[in-house]
Amino acid sequence: MSALTAGDRVAYAASFLRNTGQFTGSGPQRRGTFVKVWGSDSQFARVKWDDFEQNAQALAEQWGQDYVDEARENGQLVHIKNIAKVGSARFALNCME
């Protein structure tokens, strides 16, 4: 995978969606903006998802308002292998890894 850079548009990778059985619903449609790799652990990334505000109340009820505030400011954590740059081969639904 080519390195993501801040500002890249990302979505869940086709392999992640396939492996988790997400063929319909909001998962395949979810888009966001890559912020950065998380700290010194290059396995995780920060992503500001476009639908974050729609989910903020439910996230606050589950994880607390401090989580929502931190995620709103810095983006949510996601494993780097589970996302792909929109339009890349890893993003394509016919991608075989």
C-alpha positions in Angstrom: 0.0 0.0 0.0 1.3 3.4 -0.8 1.7 5.7 2.2 -1.3 7.8 3.0 -0.7 11.5 3.4 -2.7 14.0 5.5 -5.8 15.0 3.7 -6.2 11.8 1.6 -9.8 10.6 1.2 -10.2 7.2 2.7 -12.8 4.4 3.1 -12.8 0.9 4.5 -10.7 -1.4 2.3 -12.6 -4.0 0.2 -10.9 -6.8 2.1 -12.0 -5.5 5.5 -15.6 -5.1 4.3 -15.6 -8.6 2.8 -14.0 -10.2 5.9 -16.5 -8.6 8.2 -19.5 -9.4 6.0 -20.3 -5.7 5.3 -21.9 -5.9 1.9 -24.7 -3.5 2.6 -25.4 -0.7 5.1 -23.3 2.2 6.0 -19.9 0.5 6.2 -19.2 0.3 2.4 -20.4 3.9 2.0 -18.3 5.4 4.8 -15.7 8.0 3.8 -13.3 10.1 5.8 -10.2 12.2 5.7 -6.8 10.7 6.8 -5.3 12.8 9.5 -2.1 11.0 10.5 -0.5 7.8 11.7 -1.2 7.5 15.5 1.9 8.4 17.6 4.7 6.0 17.2 2.5 3.0 16.4 2.3 2.9 12.6 -0.4 0.2 12.7 -3.1 2.7 13.6 -4.3 5.8 11.9 -6.4 8.8 12.8 -9.4 9.4 10.5 -12.0 12.1 10.6 -15.1 10.3 9.3 -17.7 12.3 7.4 -20.5 10.8 9.5 -18.9 11.4 12.9 -21.4 13.9 14.1 -24.3 11.6 13.2 -22.8 9.0 15.5 -21.5 11.3 18.2 -24.4 10.9 20.6 -24.3 7.1 20.5 -20.5 7.2 20.9 -20.9 9.4 23.9 -23.4 7.1 25.5 -21.1 4.1 24.9 -17.7 5.5 25.5 -18.2 8.9 27.3 -18.1 12.5 26.2 -14.4 12.7 26.7 -13.9 10.1 24.0 -16.2 12.1 21.6 -14.3 15.3 22.3 -10.9 13.7 21.7 -12.1 12.0 18.5 -13.7 15.1 17.2 -10.5 17.0 17.6 -8.0 14.4 16.5 -10.0 11.8 14.5 -10.9 8.2 15.4 -8.4 5.4 15.5 -8.6 2.7 12.9 -6.2 -0.1 12.0 -4.2 1.1 8.9 -4.9 -2.2 7.1 -8.6 -1.6 7.3 -8.6 1.6 5.3 -7.7 2.4 1.8 -7.3 5.6 -0.3 -10.5 6.2 -2.3 -9.9 5.0 -5.9 -7.0 2.8 -5.0 -6.8 -1.0 -5.8 -7.3 -1.8 -2.1 -10.5 0.3 -2.2 -11.9 -1.5 -5.3 -14.6 -4.0 -4.6 -13.0 -6.5 -6.9 -9.7 -6.3 -5.2 -8.1 -9.7 -4.3 -5.3 -9.6 -1.8 
